[in-house]
Amino acid sequence: MPRNDQFTFGPHVCGSLSADAGAGREWLVTDGLGGYASGTVSGLRTRREHALLTVSGHVALASLDLTVTLPSGAKVPLYTHSWASGPIEPSGHRHLEMFTLDQGLPRWRWRIGDVVVERELAMRHGHPSLAVVHRVISAPGPVGLAVAAMCTWRTAHTSRRADGPGLTVEPVTGGVILDGAYRLHGPGWQPAGSWHLGVRTGAEDSIEDLWHAGTFFRQAGPGGACEISAWAGPLGETPPPPPAIIAAERERAHRLVTLAKAEGYAETLVLAADRFIVRAPDGPDVVAGYPGQGCWPADTMTAYEGLFLDTGRVDEGRELLIARTRAAARDLRTPDAPWLRHDALDGPLWLVHAVDRHVTRTGDGALAAKLAAPLGRVLRHHLGGSGPLSIDPADGLIRLASPGPETPRVGKPVDLNALWVNALAAMCELLGEGGHDDSEPRARHARAQASFTARFPAPEGWLYDVIEGPAAAYPLGASAHHDDPSLRPHQLLAWSLPHAPMRGRPSTAVRAVGESLLTPLGPRTLAPGEYGYQSQRPADPDMAHHQGPVWTWLIGPYADACAATGRPVDGLLDALDAHLSEAGVGSLGETADGDAPHRASGVPFSARSVAEALRVKQRYLT
């Protein structure tokens, strides 16, 4: 088991390229602006997005390939690539004796007999800037450190090939500027200028060519170092020396943990949470997941409490809530705006929940007064029937006319309606706090609450997942409408939310979820015995994402539902604590297989998963 603040792997993990070892464990550092560096413990790039510098959605510096010249004159490459022609070479990973993630920063150590060399890196917070230090730890004499800069400039989900447009190269002191977009700087720069063809990054069709821009070189004895910087933004402004950036990021990590008053594995989750909080032009925002995901409104608000309130970042959170509420109100005039697309059907409901939690936990009545009215306008527009969501006048519940990725069930889904009841109660409190009339939401709440408790309980002892859905296909029946009794975790929101419609009512459903859906990494999205169960997440987004794979963030609603119904939560996160070292090192991923051994899937760094695990730990387990 790793220490709370440090994860260390030895040669059995680092020296293997299997999915269960070095090539399956990923690391991530970020710049607080949306840029990042990421890769694997073994050094093999297994995703298109793996690179040492990714900025503005573009992969820039793909890798720094280190070769050591020993005192004997022998040259030993310490890097590795997979090639389209088949081989994986050179085999630098075989010299790795240790990988450490310490306070969120990665460090590799290679041993070639009595020569030990180390690499450490960090990104400068608030700047699109990478700092890398190669250090000779021990050697019988001076060794040569040659570091080849392997470059590209492309969007994160594409590949760049040698037969396309070439990279523009501008020589500058100590290095080079590439495509006018980013700069490399370090000692002993030796320009090169050649393509390395057919580098594979994971899937069969993920082939790219890398431009060898040149090589940095330094002769160094024990204690000596080769320091390299790579940055975008103002290219004429040289960043601080790499050791200073690394030291500053360690100090910043200490401040974040202190601010959050975190202990044990919560310290790790606080640092993991920080990776998702970014500064956008209009204020703080949240990246949903790395690599490759953007700032998604629904995910941001689902993760809000854990990312901001449980880390002590209340002022940043307040700024975000104001900016996002204003944006949502402004977007009412734009049909394809982020708050109105299908990928954010529940976004406004989660926004109300986030504002309510902030006001409740901080006592910020001024925020309630400021945001209550615009939130009401957002809800009325969002549920007015011009889009896929509407309010059924017969019972006051939400009806979904067409599915989206997160809510792929037509009819009246249990999660949307639990969020709706919760939002109405929250709006009553926010309006009251601000001195506004709350009679309309109060009446709506009473009706929706009564309809929910009357319609959603199923004979099986849990809640229907959807009521009044379309006719079910064989063998489930073929009536005009279908109430779907599939055992799924969406119903947890009916107990977990602060104003949940089923609070105080029988908890047989929560017990059933625990017995049939709960795994070490969170609840499955469908019980294994149900028709259509699929353990693994498919490559293409469709309903199968909700047909059995584990969604780790749902551990939060499960814990809340247990607490609300008197069920124990002791030990609930023990397996997730252990999982911090298994996939996204020091973090938690998006999904996992429904069946044992519950291999991680989706993105390895997920804002919702980290936020909910941290919230549960801070609320119930400290």
N, C-alpha and C positions, 0 to 999 in steps of 0.2 A: 504494500500500500504506500503511495507516495506521501511525502510530507504535505501539510496543508498549503504551504507557500511555494512548493518546489516539486517538480516532476522530473524524475531522472530515469533514463533507460540505458541499459548496458549493451554490450555487443550482440547478445542474442536477438534483441529487437532492432538495434541500429543497423546491424550487418545483414539483415534479411530484407528482401524486397517483396515478401508476401503481404497479402492484404491484412493478415493478422499481426504483422510486425511493423517494420519501419516504414514501408510504403503505404500502410493503411492508417497511420497516425499522422495527423496534420497539425501545423502550427499557424498562428496568425498574429501579426502586429498591425496596428492601424495608426493613421495620422490625425484622427479627429476631424477630418474633412471629407471622408468617404474613400480616401486612398488607403492602400494596404500593401503589405508583403505577406506572402503565404507560400507554403510548400509542405514537404513531408519530412519526418524525422530522418529518414535515410538519405534525403537530398534528391531523390528521383522525382521529377515533375510528373504528376499523374492526372492533372487537370489542365485545360487550356488556361485557366485563370491563375495557375501557380506561377509566381514571379516575385522578384525582390522589390520591384517598384511598379505599382499600378496606380495611376492617377487619372482623374477625370474620366473614369470608365475605360481607360486605355492601358493595356499592358505595355510597359516600357523596357525596363531591364529584366530580362528573363532569368539570367543566372550569372553568378561570378564563379568561374571554374578555376579552382585552386590547384596548382601543381607545385610540389615541393622538390627542390634540388638538394639532395643530401650532401653531407661533407664528402662523401665518396664520389660525388658527381652524378650519381644515379638520379633520374627524374621520376617522381611518383605522383601520378594524378590522383586527386582526392575527390573528384566529382564523378557523376554518372548520368548518362542519358539513355533513353530508349529510342531505338532507330526504326524507321519504317521497314528497313531491310531485315529486321528480325532481332539482332543482338541488343543486349544492354551492356554498354561499355563506354568508357572504362569502368572499372569496378571499385571506385573510390570508397563506396560505402563499406567495403570489407575492412577498411582501416579505421572505421569509426569505433571508438571504445566507449563513447558516452554522448548522450544528448541530454540537455537539461533545459527545462523551462523554469526560470527563476524570476519571480515577480512579473510574470507575463512576458519575459524576454527570452528568446531562444539562444542556446549556446551549444556548439558542436565541439568535440575533441577527437582528433585523429591521432593514432599512434603508429609509427613506422619504426619498429624496434625501439631504440633509445631516443628517438625524436618524437616529440609531442607538440602538436600545433592545435590552436583553438581559434574558432570564429565566433564572434558575438555581434548581434545587430539590434538596432532599434529604429523606430521612426520618430521624428521630432514632432511632438504634439502641436497641432495648429499650423503645420507647414508640410507641404508635399515633399518630404525630405527623408532619405534613408542614410543611416550611419552604420558602417561595417568596420569591425576591427579584427584583423588576423594577427594572432600573437603566438610567438614561439614560447612554449612553456618550459621545455627542456630539450637540450641537444648537446652533443659532445663538441660542437663547433658551429660556426655560422652556417645557416641554410638559406637557400634562395626561395622566396615566396613570389610566384608568378600567378597573377590573377587575371584570367581572360574575361573580358566583358562581352557577354552574349546578349545581343540587343534585338529589339523589334519596336514597332509602334503600330498598334492595332487595337480594335475594340476587344473587350474581354472574351466575347463568345465567337470570335472569328480566328482565322489563321492568315499569316502573311507569307507569301512564297517569293522565291528569288526571281521568278519570271514576271512578277508584277512590278509596280513602281518601286524604285530603289529608295533607300533611306538617304536623306541629305546629311552630310557630315561637315561640321565646322570645327576645325582644330582651335583649341583655346589652351591657355596655360594650364598644365597639369592634367589635360584630358581632352574632352570633345563634347560638342553639342550635337544631338541627333534629332533630325527632322524639325529643328527649331523648338522642340517640345521639352526636352530634358537634357541635363548636363551630368557628366561623370568627371570626377576629380580624384586624384590620388598620386602616389609617388611613382617615379620611373616610368611614365606613360610611354608606351611603344605602339604607335599606330599600326593597325593591321589592314582590314578591309576585305573580308571574304565571307561568302555565305557558307554556312554549315547546313547541308540539305537533309531533309527527311527526319526531323526530330518528332518523335511520337509523344503525345501527352495524354495518355489514357485510352480513350475509345479508338476503335480501328480507323475512324475517319478524322481523328484529331492529329493531323500532320502539319507541321510548319517548318519553315526554314529560319535559321537564326543568323544574324549578322554579327560576325566577330569584329567589333569596332577597334579593338586593341587590347593590350595587356599592361597591367600595372606590375611593377617589379620592385622588390626590396630585399636586400641581403640583411639578415638579422640573426643575432645570437639569442640565447635565453633572455626573455624579457623584452626583446625587440618586437616591433609590430609594423604591420602594413595597414594603414588606415585609408578607407575609401568612402567617398560621399557620392550620392546620386540624388538629384533633386529637379523638380519642375518649378513653375512659378517664375519669380524674377531671377533669370539665369545669371545675371551679373553680380548677384549678391551671394557670396560664399557663406554657407552655414557654419555654425560652430564646429570645432573638431569632433570627430566621431566619439572619442571617449567622454567628452563633455555632454554630448547628447544622451549617451547611454546612462551616464550618472544622473542626469536630470530626469530621465524617464523612470529610473528606479526610485528617485525621491518622490516623483509624482505618484507612483504606485503606492508608496507608503502613506502619502496624504489621503489618497482615495480610501484606503482601508481604514484609516483613522477617522475620517469623516463619517463613514458608514457604521462605525462602532461594531465592526464585524469580527467574528472569531471563528477559528476552525476552518472548515471548507467554505464557509461564507466569505472568507477573505478572497479565495480563488474566484468565487462567483462575482464578487464586486469588481475585480479586475476584468473578468470576462464581460460583465455588463458594460463596462466603459468602452469596449471595442465597438459597440453598436451606436453610441451617442456621438453624433457628428454636429458640426456647426455649419448650417446652410446660410445662404445670403440673408434670409429673413428670420434667422434664429436657430435654436436647437432642433434637431430632427433625429430620427432613428432609422438605421439600416436594418432591414428585416432579417438578413442573414448573409453570411459569407461562405464561399465566394458567389458573386453573381446576382444577388438580390438587391432591390432598391429600397426606397423609403415608401412603405406601404401604409396608408392611414390606419387600416384596421389592425394590423400587426403592432403598429406604434402604440395604439391606445390599449390593446390587450396587454402589452408589456409595460405600460406606463408605471404602474405602482411599484413593480419590482425594480425597474431601471432607475427611477428617480426618487421615489419616496423611501424605499428601503436602502438607498445608498446615500441619503442625506443631501441629494442634489435638488432640493426643493425649489430654489430660485430658478434654476434652469428649467425645471419641469413647469413651473408657472408660466414662464416665457413661452414654452412650447405650446401649452394649452391655449393661451391667448392667440398665438399666431395661427394655430391649426383651426380654432373655432372661427376666426375671421376668414381664413381661407375657405373653410367649408361654406360659410354664409355667402362669400363672394362667388363661389363656384356654382351657386344655384342657377346662375344665368348661363352656365356652360355645360351642356349635356354630357360631354365626354370627360369632364374634370375628374380628378382622382377620387373625390368623395362620392361620385355618382356612378362609377363603373361597377360592373358585376364583381370585380375582384375586391370590392369594398362594400358589399351589401350590408354587412353588419357594422361598418365603420362608424357611422353616426351614433349608433347605440353604445358602442364601446367608448366613443368620445364623451358621451354623457356620463358613463360610468367612471371614466378617468377623472373628469372634473369633480364629480361627487366624492370620489375617494380622496382627492387632494383637499377639498374643502373640509371633509370630515376629519381627516388626520391632522390638518394644520390649523383649522379654525379660521381659514381665510375667507371671511364673509365678503370682503371687497371683491374677491374673484367671483364669488357666486353672483353678486349684484351685476358685475360686468358681463358675465357670459350667459346668464339664464335666458335672457330674451333672444339673443342670436341662436342659442341652442334650440330653442323652441321653433324658430323659423326653419332651421335645418331639418328638424324631425318632420315638421308638417310637409315640407317640400319632398323630402326623401320618401315619405310614406303616402304621398298624395295620389298615387296611381299613375303618374306620368311615366314611371319606370317599372321595374319588375316587382316592386313591393307596393302593397296597398293594405288598407285596413278594411276588414270585412264588417260592414254595418250591422250584420246579424249578431255578431258576438264580440266585436271590438278587438279581435286578434289579427295578427299580421298574416297575409297570404303572399306567397311567392309564386309569381306567374311563370318565371323562367329561371333556370338554375345558373349559378356562378360557381367558380372553382372551390370556394370555401363552403358554400351551401348548395350542393348539387342535388337538392330534393325539392320538387315542386309540391305545392300545397301549403300547409301550415307547419313549418318545422318547429320542433320543441325548443331548440336553442334560440332561434330568432324571437320566439314569443316569450321565453324566459327573460331575454335581454330587454324586450319591449316592456314587460311588466316592471322590471327593475328600473328602466329608464323613466317611466312615468312616475314612479315613487320618488326617484332622485330629482326629477324636475319639480315636483311639489316642494321638496326641501330647498332646492336652489332658489326657486321663485320666492318662497317664504323668507329665506335668508336675505334676499335682496329687496324685500318689501313689495313684491309684485303679487297680483292676484293668481292664486293657484287652483281656482275652482275647476277650470277645464281639465287639466291633467289629473286632478283628484278624482273627478267623475270617470274619466277614461280608465284610470287605474283600477277603480273599484269594479268596473265592468270586465276589463281584461283579466283581472285576478280571478273573478268568479268563473269566467268562461274557461280559463286555463285549468283550474282545479276540477272543474266539472268534466272537461273533455279529454284531457291528456292521460289520466290514469288508465292503464290497460289491464285486462283480466289477469295477465301473467304476473302482476305484482310490481311492474315497473311502468314507465311512461311510454306512450307511443312516440316513435321518432318523428313521424309526420302524421297529421290527421288531414282528412279530406284531400288526399293526394289523388293522382290519376289512377285509373284502374290498373291493378297489378297484373303482371304477366304470369302465365302458368309457371310453376304449380301453386302460386299464392292466391289464385282466384281471379275473377274477371268481372267484379261488380262495377257500377258506374264510378264509385269513389272507393278509396282504399285508406284505411288507417293502418299504418305500418308499425307492427309491434317488435320489429327487429331490436335486439338488445345492443344499444350503442351508448357511447359516453356523453353525447350531446346533452342528454337529460340532466347531467350533473349540475348544469347552470341553474336548474330549477330549485336547487338547494344551496348552491355555493355563493351566489351573488348576494350582496348585502340586503337587497329588497326582493329576494327570491320568492317566487309564488308558492313554493311548496314548503317553505320553512315552517317548522312546527308540526308538520304532517308525517305520516309513517315513513320509515326509512328502508323499507324492503328493497326499493330500487337501488339505493346506494350499496346495500349489501350484495345485490345481484351483480352490480358493476364490479365490485371488488372480487367476487368469486369467479366471474367469467371473463372479465376484460383486463384486470390489472396484471401487468407484467413488471419485472424489475425496473424497466425504463419508462413506465407510464402506461396508461390504458390503451388497449387496442381500440380500433374504431368499429369493430364488429366482433361479436362472439364467434369463436371457432366453429360452433355447431350450426351457425346460421347459414341459410342458403346464400351462395355467392361469396363466401369468405375467401379472401386471398391474403396470404401472409405478407407477400412482398409488394413494395410500392412499384408501380409500373414506370417505364421511362417517360411516357407521355401523360400529361395531366388529364385525368378523367375521374369518373366516380370511383375507380378502383383504389384511389388514394384513401378512400373512406370505407374500404371493404375489408379491413383487417389490420393494416399496418399500424404501428404504435405512433401516436403523436405525443411527444414528450411533454409539451407544454400543458397538456390536460392533467398532469399530476397536480397542478395548482387547484383547479376546480374540484378534483377528487379529494384533496386534503381539506378544502373548505367544506365540502359536502359531508365528509366524515365528522369534522368538528361540529357542524351544525346539527348532526343527528346523534352525537354522543359516541361515535365510533373512534377507536384509537388511531393516532397517526405516528406513534413511536416507530422508528426504524424505517419510515416510508421512503426516505431519501438515501438510505445507506448504499443501495446499488448504484444510484446516480452519482454519489460521491466517488465510488470506485470507477464508474464510467468516465470520469473526468480525465482519465489517463488512457482511454481506449480508442478514441476516434479523433475528435477535435480536442487536442491536448489542452487541459485547463478550461474547457468549455463544454457545452452540451449542444447536440445536433437537433435537427428538425424532426426526423422520424426514424423508426427502426422496424425490422421485420416483426410481424406478429408472433411468429413461432421462434422458439429457442434455437440458437443462442442469441436471438434478437440483434442481428447485425445492423449497424447504423446505416441509414440511407438518407437521401435528401442532402441538404447542406450541412456540413459538420459544425457550423457555428450559427446558432439560432437565437435571435433576441427573445422570442417568446419563451423558449425552453429555459434559457438562463434566468430570465426575469421571474418566471413562476417558481422555479426551484429556489431562487434566492428569497422570494417573498414568503414561501412556505417555511424555509429555514429560519428566517428572521422572526416570523410571527408565531410559529408553533414549536420550534425545535431549539431555541436558545434559552 
